[in-house]
Amino acid sequence: MSTRDIVLVGGVIWTGDAAHPRASALAIADGRIVAVGDDEAVRTRAGTGTEIRDLAGAAVIPGLVDVHNHHLMAGEAELYQLGFAPTADFDGVVEAVRAYAAMLDPDEWVVGEAFGSTLIDAFSHVAARRAIDEAADGRPVVLTDDSHHNRFANTRALELAGIRADTPDPAQGRIVRDPETGEPSGLLLEAATLAVTEALDASLQRTPERYRRSSARAIEILNSYGITAFQDAAATVDIMGALQQLDDAGQLNAWVATSMLSSEFLFANTPYGDELVELGEQFRTVHHRPDFVKVALDGVPPTYTGAFLTPYLPDDEHGHEHCGTTAMAPDELEAWLLRTAARGLGAKIHATGDAAVRVALDAIAAVRRAGHRDVKYQIAHGQFVHPDDLPRFAELDVAADISPYLWFPGVIPDAIAHVRPDAARMQPNRALLDLGVLVAGGSDWPVSVSPDPWEGIQGLVTRADPLGRAPGTLWPEQAVTLDEALRIFTVNGAAAMGLDHETGSLTVGKSADFAVLSQDPFAVPTDRIVDTHAVQTWFAGRLVHERA
């Protein structure tokens, strides 16, 4: 063994390996695991130059896996944008804009996130635009909501985007207008955000260095939570370029799968679809795998844009029969999946409503019938799944990419409850597991405020808000065990990303990716699982994070 070899002993290790679930020691050579077992057996792997570390009873788990985030967006927000909590009320957002704008040049944009879905109504009136105008003192303002599907633009930003009172709604989007005056309120839903995104992008100096710094900062944050593998859920050329640059420089401290955009839906100024797929392979590195495409198949329930089999709760604008529609026609989706499967690319399909889930499963069934048995598919979010479609996930070998950060009682569930009669029956995770479905956990950060996996893990176990922000539980019959929740955020996530041969469990031959924890999550009450922290995070046998 080389001088870089390490033996760790005296730990309480949850391996994620069903054949050997517990151990006390690990041996690492050249960034790979070469032995897992008890202290005495693993110590025999130590040579004269081996570093031996005593874990002193600390709990150790495989590096955590986040199967769904928008990492560069989150890193850019932390480094360059105004941030406020999605629980902030309207006045709180206005004051945050006022304080931030006062630090900027007169023509500089105020870019901020993320206002709560419960403020959609407040931002639907022209009075909101005028309040933000006054707070920004003439500067353009664009604010993103907590779903990251919708944006608010003040008067100056609307002018720069060319949005006027007579501007028609774009396809798959809506310019929300004041119910009394008919003027644009500033709230832009789904594809209506593209014009203001283009105007904003034209004003920013988004250099490759800015993207690289944003990506690196986000991965530093992910490492601080014990995360050593993730999937970026909406990859662009710039995102993949940043990951390639980091890995080429030996600075990419995570396994990354990326999901290349299939359409311009919600994004602007970037190649997408076939053009992007043609470019993707040039960004492949040892640790970056551009192995998926991304399909935004519907919107989100709070803005009535999720696609459902049954109607939303009635309102004056949508009536009694509104179910929402998919952003891509079923035959178009099927053709796209067949075309990309022929290239060996899997797909991450955003589907928040049960109708969108069914359309996705139908298209994947066609791909399977065409003989593409090994291509990876994930249906993301899937808060609502018709009972008839639950077994189809397993039958079609489709992973359920769940975001428990979003469904435990809180701002987004409250907003969904205002529009859906079935809001109390979201995320049927127990049912999926019992049917043999591969369930994998993702944060959807920065849609979630934090990528902390322990919030998701505790939420899966208790079906309650781990941070105590909202009372009660959400469909408690769908709770899972702690062991299952850990698998959802380790080995299952790696398998869903096609990286289970590299990471996800502490198994001989895999990358030495693991986290040393502040407490053993199995030894504390379930309502204290969220207090678990990564004291150290190791990636490929290197220490990449140490808690102060």
C-alpha positions in Angstrom: 0.0 0.0 0.0 1.2 3.5 -0.8 2.0 6.4 1.5 -1.4 7.8 0.7 -3.2 4.8 2.1 -5.5 5.3 5.0 -7.1 2.9 7.5 -10.0 4.2 9.6 -10.9 2.1 12.7 -13.2 2.4 15.7 -16.3 3.7 13.8 -20.0 2.9 13.8 -20.3 2.4 10.0 -23.6 2.1 8.1 -22.3 0.8 4.8 -25.4 0.9 2.6 -24.3 -2.6 1.4 -27.2 -4.9 2.1 -24.8 -7.9 2.2 -22.6 -6.3 4.8 -24.7 -3.5 6.4 -22.4 -2.7 9.4 -18.7 -2.4 10.0 -16.2 -0.6 12.3 -13.3 0.0 9.9 -12.4 1.0 6.3 -9.2 0.8 4.3 -8.5 3.1 1.4 -5.9 3.0 -1.3 -5.6 5.4 -4.3 -9.0 6.8 -3.5 -10.8 3.5 -3.5 -12.1 1.3 -0.8 -10.0 -1.9 -0.4 -11.4 -3.3 2.8 -14.5 -3.0 5.0 -15.1 -4.9 8.2 -14.0 -5.1 11.8 -11.0 -3.3 13.2 -8.8 -6.3 13.5 -9.3 -7.6 10.0 -8.9 -4.2 8.3 -5.8 -3.2 10.3 -4.0 -6.1 8.5 -4.2 -3.9 5.4 -2.0 -1.3 6.9 1.6 -1.1 5.7 4.5 0.9 7.1 3.4 4.1 5.4 -0.3 3.8 6.1 -2.1 6.5 8.0 -4.3 5.1 10.7 -7.2 7.2 12.0 -9.2 6.3 15.0 -12.8 7.3 14.6 -13.4 7.1 18.3 -16.9 5.7 18.0 -18.1 8.3 15.4 -20.9 7.3 13.0 -19.9 7.0 9.3 -22.1 6.6 6.2 -21.5 6.6 2.5 -21.3 10.0 0.8 -24.8 11.3 0.5 -26.4 11.6 -3.0 -28.7 14.4 -4.1 -30.4 13.2 -7.3 -32.1 16.6 -8.1 -30.7 20.0 -7.7 -29.8 23.1 -9.7 -26.4 23.6 -8.2 -24.9 26.4 -10.3 -28.1 28.4 -9.9 -27.8 28.0 -6.1 -24.1 28.9 -6.1 -24.7 32.0 -8.3 -27.5 33.1 -6.0 -25.3 32.9 -2.9 -22.4 34.8 -4.6 -24.2 37.4 -6.6 -27.9 37.8 -5.7 -30.4 39.0 -3.0 -31.7 36.2 -0.9 -34.8 36.1 1.4 -36.8 33.3 3.0 -39.8 31.9 1.2 -41.7 32.5 4.4 -41.2 36.3 4.1 -44.4 38.2 3.8 -44.9 40.8 1.0 -43.7 43.7 3.2 -40.6 41.7 4.1 -39.8 41.2 0.4 -40.2 44.9 -0.3 -37.9 45.9 2.5 -35.3 43.3 1.4 -35.4 44.8 -2.1 -35.0 48.4 -0.7 -32.0 47.5 1.4 -30.3 45.6 -1.4 -31.0 48.2 -4.0 -29.4 50.9 -1.9 -26.1 49.1 -2.3 -26.2 49.0 -6.1 -25.4 51.4 -9.0 -28.4 53.3 -10.4 -28.9 51.0 -13.4 -27.9 47.8 -11.8 -30.5 44.9 -11.6 -31.8 43.7 -8.3 -32.0 39.9 -8.7 -33.5 38.0 -5.9 -35.1 34.8 -4.7 -37.3 33.2 -3.5 -40.7 34.5 -2.6 -43.2 32.0 -1.4 -46.0 30.5 -3.6 -48.4 31.9 -1.0 -47.6 35.4 -2.2 -48.8 34.7 -5.8 -52.0 36.6 -5.2 -50.2 39.6 -3.6 -47.9 39.8 -6.7 -51.0 39.6 -9.0 -51.9 43.3 -8.5 -50.3 46.4 -10.0 -49.9 47.8 -6.4 -47.2 45.2 -5.9 -45.3 46.4 -8.9 -45.5 50.0 -7.7 -44.3 49.1 -4.2 -41.3 47.3 -5.7 -40.6 50.2 -8.1 -40.5 52.6 -5.1 -38.2 50.3 -3.1 -35.8 49.9 -6.0 -35.6 53.6 -6.8 -35.7 53.2 -10.6 -33.6 50.0 -10.8 -34.9 47.0 -12.7 -36.0 44.2 -10.4 -36.6 40.5 -11.1 -37.6 38.1 -8.3 -38.0 34.4 -8.5 -40.7 32.4 -6.7 -40.0 29.3 -4.6 -40.9 26.9 -7.4 -38.4 28.7 -9.7 -41.0 28.4 -12.5 -42.3 32.0 -12.1 -40.9 35.4 -11.7 -41.9 39.0 -10.8 -40.6 41.9 -12.7 -41.0 45.6 -11.8 -41.9 48.4 -14.2 -38.3 49.0 -15.4 -37.6 45.3 -15.9 -40.8 44.9 -17.9 -39.8 47.8 -20.1 -36.4 46.3 -20.7 -38.0 43.0 -21.6 -40.4 44.7 -24.0 -43.5 43.6 -22.1 -46.4 46.2 -22.4 -50.1 46.2 -21.6 -50.9 44.9 -25.1 -48.2 42.2 -25.1 -50.0 38.8 -25.7 -49.4 35.8 -23.5 -46.7 33.5 -24.9 -47.3 29.8 -25.5 -47.0 27.9 -22.2 -46.9 31.1 -20.2 -49.0 33.9 -18.8 -48.5 37.6 -18.1 -50.6 38.1 -15.0 -52.7 41.2 -15.3 -54.3 43.3 -12.5 -58.0 42.2 -12.1 -59.2 45.8 -12.1 -56.9 47.8 -14.5 -55.8 45.0 -16.9 -52.2 46.2 -16.6 -49.4 43.7 -16.2 -49.0 43.3 -12.5 -45.3 42.2 -13.0 -46.0 38.5 -12.2 -44.9 36.2 -15.0 -45.8 32.6 -15.1 -43.8 29.8 -16.7 -42.7 30.6 -20.3 -43.7 34.3 -19.8 -40.5 34.6 -17.8 -38.3 34.1 -20.8 -38.4 37.8 -22.1 -37.3 39.2 -18.7 -34.6 36.4 -18.4 -33.2 37.4 -21.8 -33.1 41.1 -20.7 -31.4 40.2 -17.5 -28.8 38.0 -19.2 -28.0 40.8 -21.7 -27.1 43.0 -18.7 -24.9 40.6 -16.8 -21.3 39.7 -17.3 -21.8 36.0 -17.1 -18.2 34.8 -17.9 -16.9 31.2 -17.8 -15.1 32.3 -14.6 -18.4 33.4 -13.0 -19.9 30.0 -13.8 -16.9 28.1 -12.6 -16.9 30.1 -9.3 -20.6 29.5 -8.9 -20.3 25.8 -9.5 -17.4 25.4 -7.2 -19.1 27.4 -4.4 -22.3 25.2 -4.7 -20.2 22.0 -4.5 -18.4 23.3 -1.5 -21.8 23.8 0.2 -23.0 20.3 -0.9 -19.8 18.8 0.5 -20.5 20.6 3.8 -23.6 18.5 4.1 -21.8 15.2 3.4 -23.0 15.1 -0.3 -20.5 13.6 -2.7 -22.7 12.9 -5.7 -25.5 14.8 -7.3 -27.5 15.3 -10.5 -28.0 18.8 -11.9 -31.6 18.8 -13.1 -31.4 21.4 -15.9 -27.9 21.5 -17.4 -26.8 24.1 -20.0 -23.6 24.4 -22.0 -22.3 26.9 -19.3 -23.1 24.5 -16.4 -21.4 21.5 -18.1 -18.5 23.7 -19.1 -17.9 24.8 -15.5 -18.0 21.2 -14.3 -15.5 20.1 -17.0 -13.1 22.9 -16.1 -13.3 22.0 -12.4 -12.6 18.3 -13.1 -9.8 19.1 -15.5 -8.2 21.1 -12.7 -8.7 18.4 -10.1 -11.2 20.5 -8.3 -14.5 18.7 -8.9 -15.2 17.1 -5.5 -18.3 15.1 -6.4 -19.7 12.7 -9.0 -22.0 14.7 -11.2 -24.7 13.5 -13.7 -26.2 16.3 -15.7 -29.6 16.5 -17.4 -29.5 18.4 -20.7 -32.4 20.7 -21.5 -34.9 19.4 -24.0 -36.6 22.7 -24.6 -36.3 26.4 -23.9 -39.2 26.1 -21.4 -38.2 28.4 -18.4 -34.7 29.0 -19.9 -33.4 31.5 -22.4 -30.2 32.2 -24.4 -28.9 28.7 -24.4 -28.8 25.8 -26.8 -31.3 23.1 -26.0 -32.8 19.9 -27.4 -30.9 18.2 -30.3 -28.4 21.0 -30.5 -27.4 20.7 -26.9 -27.3 16.9 -27.1 -24.9 17.1 -29.9 -22.6 19.2 -27.7 -22.9 17.3 -24.5 -20.3 14.6 -25.0 -17.5 17.1 -25.3 -18.0 18.0 -21.6 -17.6 14.4 -20.3 -14.9 13.9 -17.7 -14.0 11.3 -15.1 -16.5 12.7 -12.6 -18.9 14.5 -14.8 -21.4 12.4 -16.8 -23.8 14.1 -19.2 -26.0 11.0 -19.4 -29.5 12.5 -19.2 -31.9 14.9 -20.9 -34.4 17.0 -18.9 -38.0 17.3 -19.8 -40.2 19.9 -18.1 -43.5 18.1 -18.8 -45.8 20.4 -16.8 -45.6 23.4 -14.5 -46.5 23.6 -10.8 -49.8 23.2 -9.0 -49.9 26.7 -7.2 -50.2 28.4 -10.6 -52.6 25.9 -12.0 -49.9 24.7 -14.5 -49.4 21.2 -13.2 -51.3 18.6 -15.4 -53.9 16.6 -13.5 -56.5 13.9 -14.3 -59.1 15.7 -12.2 -59.9 19.4 -11.9 -58.4 22.0 -9.7 -60.5 23.7 -7.0 -62.6 26.3 -8.9 -61.8 29.9 -9.1 -63.0 32.9 -11.2 -60.2 32.7 -13.7 -60.0 28.9 -14.3 -63.6 27.8 -13.7 -64.6 24.4 -12.5 -63.1 22.1 -15.1 -59.5 23.2 -15.3 -57.0 20.3 -15.1 -53.9 21.9 -16.6 -52.0 20.6 -19.7 -48.6 19.1 -20.4 -45.9 21.3 -21.9 -45.1 18.7 -24.5 -47.6 16.6 -26.4 -47.5 12.9 -25.7 -46.4 12.0 -29.3 -43.7 14.7 -29.1 -42.4 13.3 -25.8 -42.3 9.8 -27.1 -40.4 10.8 -30.2 -37.9 12.8 -28.1 -37.3 9.9 -25.7 -36.8 7.4 -28.5 -34.4 9.7 -30.3 -32.3 10.3 -27.1 -32.5 6.7 -26.0 -30.9 5.7 -29.3 -27.9 7.8 -28.1 -27.9 6.0 -24.8 -29.2 9.0 -22.9 -31.7 8.7 -20.1 -34.2 11.3 -19.0 -35.3 13.2 -15.9 -38.9 14.1 -16.5 -40.5 16.9 -14.3 -44.1 15.8 -13.6 -46.0 17.4 -10.7 -49.5 16.3 -11.6 -50.8 12.8 -12.0 -51.7 13.4 -15.7 -48.2 14.4 -16.5 -46.9 11.3 -14.6 -49.1 9.1 -16.8 -48.0 10.7 -20.0 -44.4 10.2 -19.0 -45.0 6.5 -18.1 -46.8 6.0 -21.4 -43.8 7.4 -23.4 -41.3 5.4 -21.4 -43.4 2.3 -22.1 -43.0 3.0 -25.8 -39.2 3.3 -25.4 -39.1 0.0 -23.5 -41.1 -1.7 -26.2 -38.6 -0.4 -28.8 -35.9 -2.4 -27.0 -34.2 0.2 -24.9 -34.1 -1.7 -21.7 -31.1 -0.3 -20.0 -31.6 3.5 -20.4 -32.2 5.2 -17.1 -35.5 7.1 -16.5 -36.5 9.2 -13.6 -39.9 11.0 -12.9 -39.1 14.0 -10.8 -41.4 15.2 -8.0 -44.4 13.0 -8.7 -46.2 14.5 -5.7 -49.4 13.1 -7.2 -49.5 9.6 -8.8 -52.8 7.8 -9.7 -52.9 4.5 -7.9 -53.1 2.6 -11.2 -49.8 4.1 -12.2 -47.8 3.3 -9.0 -46.8 -0.3 -10.1 -45.9 0.9 -13.6 -42.7 2.6 -12.1 -41.3 -0.8 -11.2 -42.7 -2.5 -14.3 -40.9 0.0 -16.6 -37.8 0.4 -14.4 -38.4 4.1 -13.7 -36.9 5.7 -10.6 -39.1 8.0 -8.5 -37.0 11.2 -7.9 -38.7 12.6 -4.8 -38.1 15.9 -3.1 -39.2 15.5 0.5 -38.1 19.0 1.3 -41.0 20.2 -0.7 -43.9 18.1 0.5 -43.7 18.2 4.3 -46.1 20.8 5.7 -44.8 24.2 4.7 -45.1 27.1 2.2 -45.4 25.0 -1.0 -47.8 22.4 0.4 -49.9 25.2 1.8 -50.0 26.8 -1.6 -51.0 23.5 -3.2 -53.8 23.0 -0.7 -55.3 26.3 -1.9 -55.8 24.9 -5.4 -56.0 21.1 -5.1 -58.7 19.0 -3.4 -56.2 16.1 -3.0 -53.4 18.0 -1.4 -53.4 15.9 1.7 -52.3 12.8 -0.3 -49.0 13.8 -1.7 -45.8 11.7 -2.2 -46.9 8.0 -1.9 -43.4 7.0 -1.0 -44.3 3.9 1.2 -46.5 2.6 -1.6 -43.7 3.0 -4.2 -41.1 1.2 -2.0 -43.5 -1.6 -1.3 -44.0 -2.1 -5.0 -40.2 -2.4 -5.5 -39.8 1.0 -7.1 -36.3 2.6 -7.0 -37.0 5.7 -4.9 -34.2 8.3 -4.9 -34.0 11.6 -2.9 -33.3 15.1 -4.2 -33.4 18.5 -2.7 -34.3 20.6 -5.7 -32.0 23.2 -4.2 -32.4 26.2 -4.5 -36.2 25.5 -4.7 -35.6 24.2 -1.3 -33.8 26.8 0.8 -31.1 24.3 1.8 -29.7 21.0 0.3 -29.4 19.5 3.8 -30.2 15.8 3.3 -31.1 15.3 6.9 -34.2 17.5 6.4 -35.3 15.2 3.7 -34.4 12.0 5.6 -36.2 13.1 8.8 -39.2 14.2 6.7 -39.4 10.8 5.0 -39.4 9.1 8.4 -41.8 11.4 10.3 -43.9 12.9 7.5 -43.6 16.2 9.4 -41.7 19.4 9.0 -38.2 18.7 10.6 -37.7 22.3 11.4 -41.0 22.8 13.2 -42.2 25.5 10.9 -45.7 23.9 10.4 -47.8 21.6 12.6 -49.0 18.2 11.9 -48.1 15.4 9.5 -48.7 14.8 5.8 -50.2 11.4 5.0 -48.3 9.6 7.8 -49.2 6.1 6.4 -46.5 6.8 3.7 -43.6 7.1 6.2 -40.5 5.0 5.6 -37.9 3.6 8.0 -34.6 5.4 8.7 -32.7 2.6 7.0 -34.9 3.1 3.9 -34.5 6.8 4.0 -30.7 6.5 4.1 -30.8 4.2 1.2 -33.0 6.7 -0.7 -30.2 9.3 -0.2 -27.2 7.1 -0.9 -27.3 3.8 -2.9 -30.7 4.4 -4.5 -29.7 7.9 -5.7 -26.4 6.5 -7.2 -28.4 3.8 -9.0 -30.9 6.2 -10.4 -28.0 8.3 -11.8 -26.2 5.2 -13.2 -23.3 5.7 -10.8 -23.9 2.8 -8.4 -20.8 1.1 -9.6 -18.8 4.1 -8.5 -20.4 5.3 -5.3 -23.5 5.1 -3.0 -22.3 2.4 -0.6 -19.1 1.6 1.2 -18.2 -1.5 -0.8 -14.8 -2.8 -1.9 -13.8 -1.3 -5.2 -16.0 1.8 -5.0 -14.8 5.4 -4.6 -13.9 6.2 -1.0 -16.8 8.7 -0.6 -18.1 9.0 3.0 -19.2 11.3 5.7 -18.2 11.2 9.4 -21.2 12.4 11.4 -21.8 14.4 14.5 -24.2 11.8 15.9 -25.4 8.3 15.0 -28.9 9.0 13.5 -30.0 5.5 14.6 -29.3 6.3 18.2 -31.4 9.5 18.5 -35.1 10.1 18.6 -36.6 10.5 15.1 -37.4 14.1 15.7 -33.7 14.8 16.2 -32.4 13.1 13.1 -32.2 16.6 11.5 -29.6 17.6 14.0 -27.1 15.3 12.3 -24.2 17.1 10.6 -21.2 16.1 8.5 -18.1 16.6 10.7 -16.0 15.4 7.8 -16.7 14.7 4.2 -14.3 12.5 2.1 -14.4 12.2 -1.7 -12.2 9.8 -3.6 -10.2 9.3 -0.4 -9.6 13.0 0.1 -10.9 15.1 2.9 -12.9 17.8 1.2 -14.8 19.3 4.1 -14.2 19.5 7.9 -16.6 21.2 10.2 -15.1 23.9 12.3 
